[in-house]
Amino acid sequence: MKYDVLIIGGGPVGNYLATLLARKLDVAVVEKKPSFGGKACTGIIGAESFEELGFPEEAVINELRGAVFYSKIQSFEIERKTPQAYVVDRKTLERELAKEAIKQGADYFMGTTFTGFRDGKARLQHLNEAFEIEADFYVGADGLASTVAREIGAKSEAEFLKGYEAEVVGNFRRDFTEVWINRELNPEFFFWVTPVSEEIARVGTFGELEVFRRFLTGRGLKPTSIVEFKAGSVGLGWRKPWVSGNVALVGDAALQIKPTTAGGIVFGAICAHHLARAIIEGDLGSYERSCSAIRDQISFGLRVRKVFKGLSQEGIEEIFKVLGSEDAVETIEEYADFDDHLRTFRALAKKPRLLAALLKISPSIIRALL
């Protein structure tokens, strides 16, 4: 079998790339799972990004107008009149994107494992059958533990974290997500409580499982009220190269992940646009260059991550006082973008009083972020 493009990995980014290419090229997608979904994923996508990328509306299961941020001793709220972000069902998102790609002519090989390259061809395994597919271009969209990345010798400079997320029954404010930052409870990451409905929320964090359990209890949620539990890993940093010969990496396989929230769907989808254009033009070398804005976002996020890890809880409390001020809340509500944290910081940095207050807490914070 011969295709123009073989995409290895049928997650959101791999399927999205297939929709971008299938009308113009012969495309095949290989997915090792026999069905879509199954991965731990909170599924929050900024409303602006969701609409610009043209994701399927069928995947939306909730709309978020704002967020409440909690430290150990204080809180503040960000609110908008219209949806700021959407909560999506990952399985539906993957299925709808795959369905669209198939309608445009893409071929799908479900339950099929990529085992490596040999003589310029992809070696695949489906049940007891081994076979090969040849393509002009190969794309690794096969996630964090990418076999394609290993095959091309890509190296990682990243922090890898284990995460846990559960769907829990309780009473929730449906259109507001919660972000809890308490370094004394979890020095690795924040906790999130993202409602799917008034009765169900996705609750999670990265770090130790016992820390996750303690947060559930502290939040007033019963560990015995969990209706779904998933675990997974994330990599915050760099994986290089993204391109080797006629092979490219995209999405989690390329660590196109936000270090601030560990979300990867939007960054991966934006890079998929650039990769699709590079493939159509026959110039993979332009792919990494055209993703410079995403690389800037990742670099910024890594600096934020470094600042967070260097702060004490007392420092977190001081920052909460600044960000919870009326001036800061108004700025965030006007300029914040769920998927563009760099834009949010730049808006805050233009406020002299806010900048001076942050400098007073720690000059290193501003130096790191700038």
C-alpha positions in Angstrom: 0.0 0.0 0.0 1.2 3.5 -0.8 -0.1 6.9 0.5 1.0 10.5 0.3 0.9 10.8 4.1 0.7 8.2 6.9 -0.3 9.6 10.3 0.6 7.4 13.2 -1.8 8.1 16.1 -5.5 8.8 15.9 -5.9 11.2 18.9 -7.3 14.7 18.6 -4.2 16.1 16.8 -3.6 13.2 14.5 -7.3 13.1 13.4 -7.3 16.9 13.1 -4.3 16.8 10.8 -6.1 14.1 8.7 -9.0 16.5 8.2 -6.6 19.2 7.0 -4.9 16.9 4.4 -7.5 14.4 3.2 -9.1 16.6 0.6 -5.8 17.2 -1.2 -3.8 14.1 -0.5 -4.1 10.4 -0.1 -4.0 10.0 3.7 -4.0 7.0 6.1 -4.2 7.1 9.9 -3.0 4.2 12.1 -4.4 4.0 15.7 -3.3 1.3 18.1 -6.4 1.4 20.2 -9.5 -0.4 18.8 -11.7 2.6 19.6 -11.3 6.3 20.4 -11.1 8.0 23.8 -9.9 6.4 27.0 -7.1 8.8 27.8 -7.2 11.0 30.9 -8.1 14.4 29.6 -9.9 17.3 31.3 -10.8 18.6 27.8 -10.9 22.4 28.4 -10.4 24.3 25.2 -10.5 28.1 25.0 -13.7 29.3 23.2 -11.7 31.5 20.8 -9.4 28.6 19.9 -12.2 26.1 19.5 -14.0 28.3 17.0 -10.9 29.4 15.1 -9.8 25.8 14.7 -13.3 24.6 13.7 -13.6 21.8 16.1 -16.9 19.8 16.0 -19.6 21.3 18.2 -20.9 17.8 19.0 -17.9 17.4 21.3 -18.9 20.2 23.6 -20.5 19.0 26.9 -20.2 22.2 29.0 -19.5 25.9 28.7 -17.3 27.8 31.2 -17.8 31.5 31.8 -15.1 31.9 34.4 -12.8 30.5 37.0 -12.3 30.7 40.8 -8.7 30.7 42.0 -8.0 29.4 45.5 -4.8 29.6 47.6 -4.5 28.2 51.1 -6.2 31.2 52.7 -7.8 33.4 50.0 -9.5 33.4 46.6 -10.5 35.6 43.6 -12.8 35.1 40.7 -12.6 35.8 37.0 -16.0 36.1 35.2 -17.2 36.8 31.7 -20.8 37.1 30.3 -20.1 34.8 27.4 -18.3 31.4 27.4 -14.5 31.6 28.0 -13.9 27.9 27.4 -15.6 24.7 26.4 -15.4 21.3 28.1 -15.3 18.6 25.5 -15.7 14.9 25.5 -12.5 13.6 24.2 -13.9 10.4 22.7 -16.6 12.4 20.8 -13.9 14.9 19.6 -11.7 12.1 18.3 -14.6 10.2 16.6 -16.1 13.3 15.0 -12.7 14.4 13.6 -12.0 10.9 12.3 -15.5 10.8 10.7 -14.8 14.0 8.9 -11.4 12.8 7.7 -13.0 9.6 6.4 -15.7 11.5 4.6 -12.9 13.5 2.9 -11.2 10.2 1.8 -8.8 9.2 4.6 -8.3 5.5 5.4 -8.2 4.4 9.0 -6.5 1.3 10.4 -7.9 0.9 14.0 -6.3 -1.5 16.5 -3.1 -1.4 14.5 0.3 -0.8 16.1 3.3 0.9 14.5 6.4 -1.1 15.3 9.1 0.9 13.4 10.5 1.8 10.0 12.2 -0.5 7.6 13.6 0.4 4.2 11.5 3.6 4.1 8.3 1.9 5.0 6.2 1.8 8.2 5.9 -1.6 9.8 2.5 -2.3 11.3 0.8 -5.0 13.3 -2.9 -5.8 13.4 -3.8 -8.8 15.6 -1.6 -11.6 14.1 -1.1 -9.9 10.8 2.1 -7.9 10.1 2.2 -5.6 7.1 3.9 -2.5 5.7 2.7 0.9 4.4 4.8 3.2 2.3 4.2 6.9 2.2 5.9 10.1 1.0 5.6 11.6 4.5 5.2 10.1 7.9 3.7 11.9 10.9 4.2 10.8 14.5 1.1 11.9 16.4 1.4 8.9 18.8 1.5 10.7 22.1 4.0 11.2 24.9 5.7 7.8 24.6 6.0 8.2 20.8 7.4 5.2 19.0 8.0 7.5 16.0 10.0 9.9 18.1 12.1 7.0 19.3 12.6 5.8 15.7 14.0 9.1 14.5 16.2 9.5 17.5 14.4 12.5 19.1 15.7 13.5 22.5 13.7 15.0 25.4 14.6 17.8 27.7 11.5 17.8 29.9 10.0 17.3 33.2 7.7 14.2 33.3 4.8 14.1 35.7 2.3 11.5 36.7 -1.3 12.7 36.8 -4.6 11.6 38.2 -8.1 12.6 37.2 -11.5 11.4 38.4 -15.1 12.2 37.5 -16.7 12.8 40.9 -20.4 13.2 41.9 -21.2 16.3 43.9 -22.7 19.8 43.8 -20.9 22.2 41.4 -21.2 25.6 39.9 -21.6 24.4 36.4 -20.1 27.4 34.4 -17.0 28.0 36.6 -13.9 25.9 36.9 -11.8 25.9 40.1 -8.1 26.2 40.4 -6.5 25.4 43.8 -2.9 26.3 44.5 -1.4 25.0 47.8 2.2 24.1 47.6 2.1 22.8 51.1 -0.3 20.1 50.0 1.1 19.6 46.5 4.5 21.2 45.6 4.3 19.8 42.0 1.2 21.3 40.5 -2.2 22.9 41.1 -5.5 21.1 41.6 -8.5 21.6 39.3 -12.2 21.0 39.6 -13.9 21.3 36.2 -17.6 20.8 36.1 -19.2 18.7 33.4 -22.6 19.4 34.9 -24.1 20.5 38.2 -23.6 17.0 39.5 -20.3 15.8 37.9 -16.9 17.4 37.8 -13.5 16.3 36.6 -11.0 16.6 39.5 -7.3 16.2 39.0 -3.7 17.1 39.6 -0.2 16.0 38.9 2.0 14.5 41.6 1.4 11.8 44.2 -1.8 9.8 44.3 -2.2 10.3 48.1 -2.0 14.0 47.5 -4.9 13.7 45.1 -6.9 11.7 47.6 -6.3 14.2 50.3 -7.5 17.1 48.1 -10.7 15.3 47.3 -11.5 15.0 51.0 -10.4 18.6 51.7 -12.7 19.8 48.9 -15.6 18.0 50.5 -15.8 15.3 47.9 -16.0 11.6 48.7 -13.5 9.2 47.2 -16.4 6.7 47.2 -18.3 9.1 44.9 -15.9 8.6 41.9 -17.6 7.3 38.8 -14.5 7.3 36.6 -10.8 7.3 37.4 -7.9 7.7 35.0 -4.1 8.1 35.3 -1.6 9.4 32.8 1.6 11.3 32.3 2.7 14.5 30.8 6.0 16.0 29.6 6.7 19.7 30.1 9.7 20.8 28.0 11.2 20.1 24.6 11.6 17.2 22.3 14.0 17.6 19.4 14.0 17.4 16.5 10.4 17.7 15.3 11.5 16.8 11.7 13.9 14.2 10.4 14.0 13.5 6.7 10.4 12.8 5.6 9.2 12.2 9.2 7.6 14.8 11.5 6.3 14.9 15.0 3.2 16.8 16.1 1.1 17.2 19.3 2.2 15.4 22.5 4.7 13.4 20.5 6.5 16.7 19.9 5.8 17.9 23.5 3.6 20.7 22.1 2.1 21.0 25.5 1.3 24.1 27.7 3.7 23.9 30.7 1.2 26.1 32.7 -1.8 23.7 32.5 -0.5 20.6 30.8 -3.0 20.9 28.0 -1.9 19.9 24.5 -4.9 19.8 22.1 -4.8 23.4 21.0 -1.0 23.8 20.6 -1.0 20.5 18.7 -3.8 21.6 16.4 -2.2 24.9 15.7 1.0 23.1 14.8 -1.0 20.7 12.7 -2.0 23.6 10.5 1.6 24.5 9.9 2.6 20.9 9.3 -0.3 20.4 6.8 0.9 23.4 4.8 4.5 22.2 4.9 3.5 18.7 3.7 1.3 20.1 0.9 4.1 22.4 -0.2 6.6 19.5 0.1 8.8 21.5 2.5 9.0 19.9 6.0 11.8 22.2 6.8 9.4 25.1 7.1 7.3 23.3 9.8 9.3 24.1 12.9 10.0 27.7 11.8 6.3 28.4 11.2 5.5 27.1 14.7 7.6 29.8 16.3 4.6 31.3 18.2 3.9 28.0 19.9 7.5 27.6 20.7 7.4 31.1 22.3 4.3 30.0 24.3 6.1 26.9 25.5 9.2 28.8 26.5 7.1 31.3 28.4 5.2 28.5 30.1 8.4 26.8 31.2 9.6 30.1 32.8 6.3 30.4 34.7 6.8 26.7 35.7 10.2 27.5 37.0 8.9 30.5 39.0 6.1 28.4 40.5 8.6 25.7 41.7 10.7 28.4 43.3 7.9 30.0 45.3 6.9 29.3 48.8 3.3 29.2 49.8 3.8 32.7 51.4 5.0 33.9 48.0 1.9 32.4 46.4 -0.3 34.3 48.9 1.4 37.6 48.0 0.8 37.0 44.3 -2.8 36.2 45.0 -3.2 39.5 46.7 -2.0 41.3 43.6 -3.9 39.2 41.1 -7.0 39.4 43.2 -7.0 43.2 43.2 -9.7 45.0 41.3 -7.2 46.4 38.7 -5.8 42.9 38.0 -9.2 41.2 37.8 -10.5 43.8 35.4 -7.4 43.4 33.2 -7.5 39.6 33.2 -11.3 39.6 32.4 -10.6 41.9 29.5 -7.5 40.3 28.0 -7.2 36.8 29.3 -7.2 33.9 26.8 -7.3 30.3 28.1 -4.8 29.2 25.4 -2.6 32.3 25.3 -1.1 33.0 28.7 1.6 35.1 27.3 -1.0 37.7 26.1 -2.5 37.8 29.6 0.9 38.5 31.3 1.7 41.2 28.8 -1.6 42.9 29.6 -0.8 42.8 33.3 2.8 44.0 32.7 1.4 47.2 31.1 -0.1 48.2 34.4 2.5 50.1 36.4 1.0 49.5 39.8 0.6 45.7 39.2 4.1 45.4 37.8 5.5 47.4 40.8 3.6 45.1 43.3 5.0 42.0 41.6 8.5 43.4 41.6 8.1 44.1 45.3 7.3 40.4 46.0 10.2 39.1 44.0 12.2 40.8 41.2 13.2 37.4 40.0 9.6 36.7 39.0 9.5 39.6 36.5 13.0 38.8 35.2 12.0 35.2 34.6 8.7 36.1 32.9 10.3 38.8 30.7 
